[in-house]
Amino acid sequence: MKDVAARAGVGLKTVSRVVNDEPGVTADTEKRVHEAIEALGFRRNDSARVLRKGRTATVGLVLEDLADPFYGPLNRAVEEVARAHGALLINGSSAEDPDRERELALALCARRVDGLIVIPAGDDHRYLEPEMRAGVATVFVDRPAGRIDADVVLSDNFGGARDGVAHLIAAGHRRIGFVGDHPHIHTATERLRGYRSAMEAAGLPVAESWVSLGSTAPARVSATAAGMLAGPGPVTAFFAGNNRVTVTLVRVLAAGTRPVALVGFDDFELADLLRPGITVVAQDAAALGRVATDRLFQRLAGADLPPVRLELPTRLVARGSGEIPPAG
């Protein structure tokens, strides 16, 4: 800073004001300081700035799996809001492992992030209570926190699944299979609850052989679907609990000989280009990220707010696969 001040012919305080975007500097002086900074290759010492201000201008994001297409728009939205607030985003994937989630979240806290956005893998987040009391703003997204009171931003998983299954029922289906994610995952159980609610509202029984929760690995989903399509009373339609399940079911049904209807929860790339196009219950992943990060920065700005549960609506997108009538 001394070198910059000497080259620009100004005092140290003037350099500080320019670097920190503070008022009180003329346009001409600011121009000279920036030219000196450029010529000398000056970079602000963020470590010293942290010690002085007590903030790192970084936020952490703990995802389930960054490779999952659903989390791409969410991650980007978090990053854009953080950038608008002058903050850097650091993220990592928990791989649906509660121990890994805890390890990542605490590692980010150890690096003194100002705030955390967490997509939970576990169901007990009391380990974050000391960090939150110490001032680390924390917002959960996609799934609620376990055993603590904290802000959470969710999609309407129950209502979206209920609407998707009701759509299949309106097309004439009575035997509808549900294939979802692991039962310990909040979104999976809420979507199953929506499925059961739609079936009950229509006065339709649900055979337990029509319902399967578990790994979304293609081998498991394919075997499950094959079982539901076999026998004297096979399902005539599927409701898929997430995009990974939907993609596998598309492959299974493409290899079959009779038409079977399909509605999936979560949109995915090229779903509209398949023949027929895939009918989905779409949630706005980017909106989840934006709303959660806006809430985070409200807390970082000092807002004294009680924990809130925000639920965003879903949208049924009919493209053809969910409108196939029952065979026979």
Secondary structure, DSSP 8 states (H G I E B T S, - for coil): -HHHHHHHT--HHHHHHHHTT-S---HHHHHHHHHHHHHHT----HHHHHHHHS--SEEEEEES-TTSTTHHHHHHHHHHHHHHTT-EEEEEE-TT-HHHHHHHHHHHHHTT-SEEEE--SSS--GGGHHHHHTT-EEEEESS--SSS--EEEEE-HHHHHHHHHHHHHHTT---EEEEES-TTSHHHHHHHHHHHHHHHHTT----GGGEEES---HHHHHHHHHHHHSSSS--SEEEESSHHHHHHHHHHHHTSSS--EEEEES--TTTTTSSSB-EEEE--HHHHHHHHHHHHHHHHTT------EEEE--EEE--BGGG-----
